[in-house]
């Protein structure tokens, strides 16, 4: 299980959009915090939850973090060019900033492969089977579920049942970004061409990978072993 520190609140899409807008306005850190606090305070009561929510958003988009910063510049550029893809791009940044979100989403993705609907109880049991009884685990998984709902990636089938509402990614630049980010998170040395279409962390999305694009894109190394295409990230 990845480090679980920090993902203490669910996140809404409009909060992500406002955070990115503040970045574009060029605030220093203290001004950025104040502006974001003022915005969030219209929806969030209580200073503790307000602070935790603000810090999640700033970890995603503002603070210099080793795991996040290298991908953030490209992410922001893509969102500016293709704002309709803010959800898959932002989810990748959230995975980088909070590995526990990626951990929970891996289980959700596997469950959706086997079921049309999943429940809180099913997810809770799966997580407990894997990681044991932890006091914060159920709350964390609930926040992840709420975040996916806010991003429009799952919706209620009933009060405790969720169905997947996949989003399609057709833009090649965005596909390359999300694929490369997930390859980095997953940590494999190389992937077959077919595996690139089946990343469990991208379960909320439909996308197609082009062999020609992989070959011509300088972020990948493409080889052939036994007649099968193998893809890795360049160092």
Buried (B, 14 or more C-beta within 10 A) or exposed (E): EBEBEBBBBBBBBEBBBBBBEBBEEEBEEEEBBEBBBEBBEEEBEEEEEBBBBBBBBBBBBBEEBEBBEEBBEBBBEBBEEBEEBBBBBBBBBBBBBBBBBBBBBBBBBBBBEEEEBBBBEBBBEBBBEEEEEEEEBBEBBBBBBBBBBBBEBBEEEEEEBBBBEBBEBEBBBBBBBBBBBBBBBBEEEBBEBEBBBEBBBBBBBEBEBEEEBBEEBEEBBBEEEEEEBBBBBEE
